[in-house]
Amino acid sequence: MSKVLYNSLGVSAVGIASYFWGKSGSNVPAGDTNVKTPTPPTGVAPVGSGTGAVGGSFDPALIRPQDFYKYGFPGPVHDLTTRGEFVSCYDRATRNPYWVVEHITQELIRRGEGVDRSKSVFKEDETIPLKFRNRLRDFFRSGYDRGHNAPAADAKYIQLAMDETFYLTNISPQVGEGFNRDYWAHLEDFGRRLTKSYDDVRIMTGPLYLPKKCADGKYRVEYEVIGSPPNIAVPTHFFKLIVGENKRDQGQKISYAAFVLPNDKIENLTPLTSFQVPLEALEKSSGLELLGKVPYYNKKDLCQEVKCEIIVREFLPQTQKVLALPGK
């Protein structure tokens, strides 16, 4: 970079790094004693393991990039956590879940004695190293809701299970009015209603960061980042993959439907099926392998078996219409 350009920017790369992450001096932030040290992958043939010299003067065995591991294996690290009602896989880079998987049944979604959402509070997940953790303060005045991936209403059978849905590793920034408090909540209710049609309902939910066409005709992935410093990615979209099973079915038969919704206001009159996407499209967008062990002849379109629609309960006190959230 030329000196003129450098001065015109008015900030150095070091300055940018200091603004976001503070001054370098230690690999571990003060007070962070919970840093995981992953082990390097095993079973991989070492690079340069051949013998003999090339041209009589160079031995390829001396090339050992894997020796970098002696400084510590860089990752990626997947923080996989099993809770009472769901399993979450956390993305340290975006500070969102990669995905969250739930298992719900009619019995599980019944409210247990004394279970009350008002007793639950959002909390940081201290199993995540401090430097990769999403913090409560990062959502303060961000303009976004702390949106559940596994909803609290899916874990009403015991207070602990509901409380666990409030860990920030299960949370993503979501548009509030028109999405998290409306259409998204009705989609969550649709998943619970499926327990009337299927013995077991398994739901995978997660954020997506999808490209859009810009003014110059090129496609780019653009998303907001919130927090102080800005470090939590605001997803452009969210997905739900819903799988229904019945015990009477033999041979691993399942019914499924995949939905991708924009993280934006959605009119409640929008048909849910307008967000249904082929499983392959979701795989390509998310980078996930989905339902790969189920033969194609054992997979059925869930929306061909049940009516895929949201239900908006409407109340009309006096002249004002209020849309009630279904068990949110």
C-alpha positions in Angstrom: 0.0 0.0 0.0 1.4 3.4 -0.9 2.1 5.9 1.7 -0.4 8.3 0.2 -3.2 5.7 0.3 -2.2 4.7 3.8 -2.5 8.3 5.0 -5.8 8.8 3.1 -7.3 5.9 5.0 -6.3 7.5 8.2 -6.0 4.1 10.0 -3.5 1.3 9.9 -4.2 -2.4 9.9 -2.8 -2.5 13.5 -5.3 0.2 14.5 -8.2 -1.8 13.0 -7.2 -5.0 14.8 -6.8 -3.0 18.1 -10.2 -1.6 17.7 -11.9 -4.9 17.3 -9.8 -7.2 19.5 -7.5 -5.1 21.7 -3.8 -5.1 21.8 -1.9 -8.3 21.4 0.0 -9.6 24.3 -1.4 -12.9 25.3 -3.1 -15.7 23.4 -5.7 -16.0 26.2 -7.8 -13.0 27.4 -7.5 -12.1 31.0 -9.7 -14.4 33.2 -10.3 -16.9 30.4 -9.3 -20.2 31.8 -11.7 -22.3 29.7 -9.8 -22.5 26.5 -10.0 -25.9 24.8 -6.9 -27.4 23.3 -7.9 -29.6 20.4 -5.7 -32.4 19.2 -4.6 -32.6 15.6 -6.3 -35.0 13.3 -5.1 -38.6 13.3 -4.8 -41.1 10.5 -3.5 -38.6 8.0 -0.3 -39.6 6.1 2.5 -37.1 6.8 3.5 -34.8 4.1 7.0 -35.4 2.8 7.2 -38.9 4.2 9.1 -40.3 1.2 12.7 -41.2 1.4 15.6 -40.4 -0.8 16.9 -37.2 -2.3 15.7 -35.3 -5.4 18.5 -34.6 -7.8 20.9 -36.0 -5.3 20.7 -32.9 -3.0 17.2 -32.5 -1.6 15.2 -34.8 0.6 11.4 -34.3 0.3 11.0 -35.8 3.8 12.4 -32.5 5.2 9.1 -30.8 4.1 6.9 -31.1 7.2 4.1 -28.5 7.2 2.3 -30.7 9.8 5.0 -29.6 12.3 2.9 -26.4 12.7 0.7 -28.4 15.0 3.4 -28.3 17.7 2.3 -24.7 18.2 -1.2 -25.8 18.7 -3.8 -27.2 16.3 -5.7 -24.2 14.8 -9.1 -25.8 14.2 -11.8 -25.5 13.1 -13.3 -26.4 16.5 -17.0 -27.4 16.7 -18.5 -26.7 20.1 -21.0 -29.6 20.2 -23.3 -29.5 23.3 -26.1 -31.8 24.3 -28.9 -30.2 26.3 -32.1 -31.7 27.7 -34.2 -31.0 24.6 -31.7 -30.2 21.8 -28.2 -30.5 20.6 -26.3 -27.4 19.4 -23.2 -26.9 17.3 -21.7 -23.5 17.7 -19.8 -21.4 15.1 -17.0 -19.4 16.8 -16.4 -17.2 13.8 -20.0 -15.9 13.5 -20.9 -16.4 17.1 -24.1 -18.1 16.0 -25.1 -21.7 16.0 -24.1 -23.7 12.9 -27.2 -25.7 13.6 -29.5 -26.8 16.5 -31.3 -30.2 16.4 -34.4 -30.9 18.4 -36.6 -34.0 19.1 -40.2 -33.2 20.1 -43.2 -35.4 20.9 -46.7 -34.8 22.2 -45.6 -35.7 25.7 -42.5 -33.5 25.6 -44.3 -30.3 24.6 -46.8 -30.5 27.4 -46.2 -28.0 30.1 -44.8 -29.6 33.2 -45.9 -28.6 36.7 -44.4 -25.2 37.7 -42.7 -24.6 34.3 -42.8 -20.9 33.5 -40.9 -19.0 30.8 -40.7 -16.0 33.1 -38.3 -18.0 35.3 -35.8 -18.3 32.4 -33.2 -15.7 31.7 -30.7 -15.3 28.8 -27.2 -16.3 29.8 -23.8 -16.7 28.3 -22.4 -20.1 27.7 -19.3 -20.4 29.8 -18.3 -23.6 28.1 -17.2 -21.4 25.1 -13.8 -19.7 25.5 -14.3 -16.0 26.4 -12.7 -14.7 23.2 -15.2 -16.7 21.0 -18.2 -16.2 23.3 -21.3 -14.2 22.3 -22.0 -11.8 25.2 -25.3 -10.4 26.7 -24.0 -6.9 26.2 -23.5 -7.5 22.4 -27.3 -7.6 21.9 -27.9 -4.4 23.9 -29.6 -1.8 21.7 -28.7 -3.7 18.6 -32.1 -3.4 17.2 -32.5 -7.2 17.0 -34.3 -9.8 19.1 -32.4 -12.6 20.8 -34.0 -15.2 18.6 -34.1 -18.9 19.7 -33.1 -21.6 17.3 -34.6 -24.2 19.5 -37.6 -22.4 20.9 -38.5 -22.3 24.6 -42.0 -23.5 23.9 -40.6 -26.8 22.6 -39.1 -27.6 26.0 -42.0 -27.1 28.5 -41.8 -30.5 30.1 -39.3 -29.4 32.8 -37.9 -26.0 33.8 -34.3 -27.0 33.3 -34.9 -27.9 29.7 -36.6 -24.6 29.1 -33.8 -22.7 30.9 -31.2 -24.3 28.6 -32.9 -22.9 25.5 -31.8 -19.4 26.8 -28.1 -20.1 26.5 -26.7 -17.6 23.9 -25.2 -20.5 22.0 -28.8 -21.2 21.0 -29.5 -17.6 20.0 -29.2 -15.6 16.8 -30.0 -11.9 16.1 -33.4 -11.9 14.5 -35.7 -9.1 13.2 -38.3 -8.8 15.9 -41.6 -7.4 14.7 -42.8 -9.3 11.7 -40.4 -12.2 12.1 -39.3 -13.5 15.4 -42.4 -12.3 17.2 -44.7 -13.2 14.2 -44.1 -15.4 11.2 -41.1 -17.3 12.7 -43.1 -18.0 15.9 -46.0 -19.4 13.8 -43.5 -21.6 12.0 -42.3 -22.9 15.3 -45.9 -23.6 16.3 -46.3 -25.5 13.0 -43.5 -27.8 14.1 -45.2 -28.5 17.4 -48.6 -29.2 15.7 -46.9 -31.9 13.6 -46.7 -34.1 16.8 -50.3 -34.8 16.2 -49.5 -36.4 12.9 -46.1 -38.0 13.7 -44.9 -40.0 16.7 -41.5 -38.3 16.5 -40.7 -34.9 15.1 -37.0 -33.9 14.7 -36.2 -30.3 13.7 -32.9 -28.8 12.6 -32.7 -25.0 12.7 -29.9 -22.7 11.8 -28.7 -19.4 10.3 -27.7 -18.8 6.7 -25.6 -16.1 5.0 -26.8 -16.0 1.4 -25.7 -13.9 -1.5 -27.8 -11.2 -3.2 -27.4 -9.5 -6.5 -25.9 -6.0 -6.1 -26.3 -2.9 -8.3 -23.3 -3.8 -10.4 -24.8 -7.2 -11.3 -22.5 -9.2 -9.1 -23.5 -11.4 -6.3 -22.1 -10.8 -2.8 -22.7 -12.0 0.7 -23.4 -9.0 2.9 -24.5 -9.1 6.5 -24.5 -6.8 9.5 -22.3 -7.4 12.5 -23.4 -6.3 16.0 -21.8 -6.1 19.4 -19.1 -4.1 21.1 -16.8 -4.7 19.4 -18.8 -5.8 16.4 -18.5 -9.6 16.3 -21.9 -11.3 16.1 -23.1 -11.9 12.5 -26.7 -11.1 11.7 -27.9 -13.9 9.5 -29.5 -13.0 6.2 -31.8 -16.1 6.4 -32.8 -19.0 8.6 -33.6 -22.6 7.8 -35.7 -25.3 9.3 -35.5 -28.9 8.3 -38.4 -30.8 9.7 -38.5 -34.6 9.8 -41.5 -36.7 10.9 -41.5 -40.4 11.7 -44.1 -42.9 12.8 -43.3 -46.0 14.7 -45.6 -48.0 12.5 -43.4 -47.3 9.5 -40.7 -49.9 8.8 -37.4 -49.5 7.0 -36.4 -46.0 8.1 -39.2 -44.2 6.3 -39.4 -40.5 7.0 -41.3 -37.5 5.8 -39.5 -34.2 5.6 -39.7 -30.6 4.5 -37.0 -27.9 4.3 -37.8 -24.2 4.6 -35.5 -21.1 4.1 -36.9 -17.8 5.3 -35.3 -14.3 5.1 -34.4 -12.6 8.4 -36.9 -9.9 7.7 -40.6 -8.9 8.1 -42.9 -11.4 6.5 -46.6 -11.0 6.0 -48.6 -13.6 7.9 -50.6 -14.2 4.8 -47.5 -15.5 2.9 -48.0 -19.3 2.3 -45.5 -21.4 4.2 -44.9 -23.5 1.1 -43.4 -20.5 -0.7 -40.4 -20.9 1.5 -40.1 -24.7 0.9 -36.8 -25.6 -0.9 -35.3 -28.8 -2.2 -33.1 -30.6 0.3 -30.1 -30.3 -2.1 -30.5 -26.5 -2.2 -30.3 -26.3 1.5 -27.3 -28.6 1.6 -25.5 -26.4 -1.0 -26.4 -23.2 0.9 -25.4 -24.5 4.4 -22.5 -26.8 3.6 -24.3 -29.6 5.5 -24.9 -33.2 4.6 -28.6 -33.9 5.3 -30.4 -37.2 5.6 -27.7 -38.8 3.6 -28.2 -42.3 5.2 -31.8 -42.5 4.2 -32.5 -44.1 0.8 -34.4 -41.9 -1.6 -37.3 -44.4 -1.7 -37.8 -44.0 2.0 -38.1 -40.2 1.9 -41.5 -38.5 1.4 -42.5 -34.9 1.0 -44.0 -33.9 4.4 -46.1 -31.2 2.7 -47.8 -33.9 0.6 -48.9 -35.7 3.8 -50.0 -32.7 5.9 -51.0 -29.2 5.1 -47.9 -27.0 5.5 -49.3 -23.8 6.7 -49.0 -21.4 9.7 -52.0 -20.7 11.8 -52.4 -17.1 13.1 -54.8 -16.9 16.0 -56.7 -13.6 15.7 -58.5 -11.7 18.4 -60.6 -8.6 17.8 -60.9 -6.6 21.0 -63.0 -3.6 20.0 -61.6 -2.2 16.8 -58.0 -3.3 17.1 -56.8 -6.6 15.7 -54.2 -8.5 17.8 -52.2 -11.4 16.4 -51.5 -13.8 19.3 -48.2 -15.7 19.3 -48.9 -19.5 19.5 -47.1 -20.7 22.7 -44.0 -18.6 22.0 
